[in-house]
Amino acid sequence: MLEKLIVLVEEESAEAALFTLLPKLLPESQFQIIRFQGKQNMLRNLPTRLRGFASWLPENWSILVLIDRDNDDCMKLKRRLEVMVQDARLSTKSSVQAGARFQVALRIVVEELESWFFGDWEAVRAGYPRVSATIPNKERFRIPDEISGGTWEAMEQILQSAGYYKSGLSKIELARTVAQHMDPARNKSYSFKIFHEAIIAAAGV
């Protein structure tokens, strides 16, 4: 049984979303979110932070590293993170046998957090009822992780067209608003599904 999950994130909107999402996903476990000052700050400081965890991490605690792909090659970014974990002498989900206890799960958001929101359009509409219900039917938005031109830019355009955030999208407010309505079971974002699977595996349920 997982006692506590420590989640490392790169920025404030991910932190805001997870504060709402994690109690739904881990109703019987504690969690802690540690936020870095952006992606590059995270990549620079992650090795030291992981080595620190390795010196004291209890057996029934797990770590989840959540980072945006942005324009990086997904496989190269994942390998870079794997090397950091290996150097810290911690086990990753991919380095242990299926079903075995692991210490660190590495999850990449493709390409940004807003792709998860496109994956649950009902949650977006619950928070912003003036947006069109047909957005997921349009070719550009059918696959949330493959939206061209940037997911937050696309989200901002859609919300502004519906009369929201005329002075610019507030990513933190968006994260808090949408996350409270999200249903993990219906999310169509593949990267969210993989994240959700890692949470389930860490919890041992």
Phi, psi and omega in degrees: 000127179288124177275317183210140175246127175257122182248126178258125182233161185267338185208172193289328181291324176295319177300315181297317180295317185288330176301329178271322185284319188298323176299331176287323186275332183230065185295339184248009182232154173279160173214157176222136178248127177247121184254134173266175181262060179100169186295314183294323176297321178296310182297326181288323187259350183299317181303317179295318181296319180294320178297324177296315178300320184300335184280346185214359188300120178296158185297328183259025172247150175226161179239140173234124178260122182241121184218145178284143173289318187055236180258010181285157169288122188301316182293320179293320178295317179297318180295321178299318179292320179301317180297320178300317181292316179299318180296331178277358180063042173247155179264140176260163179301324183280350183261357180246164178293153181305130179088350181280155178293133176235162181263325185226130170250136180250123183228132183250126177277124183250116349265337179219170183305326183297340176296327176295325180288321174298331179288342178230074186293334176298324178292321177298315181291331177294324179273333183225077191295346180277349180287153183291140177284346187267001182308314182295345180277344180284143187306319184296332189250006184294326179246103188304327183277000182236023179290126183277153175085007178096127184285322180288327176295319178294318179297317179300316181298316181294315181293320179294324177296334179268004176097011180255151172051051181298331181266006178125142184294131171266104185296325181290315178297318177301314182299314181295319184292312184287320185301326182292343180254358186288141175243107184306329185291337184255000185291131184264358178284123180297319181293329175291318180301319179293321175299314181298319178298323179293322177297315180298317180295319179296321181287341180072033180244000000 
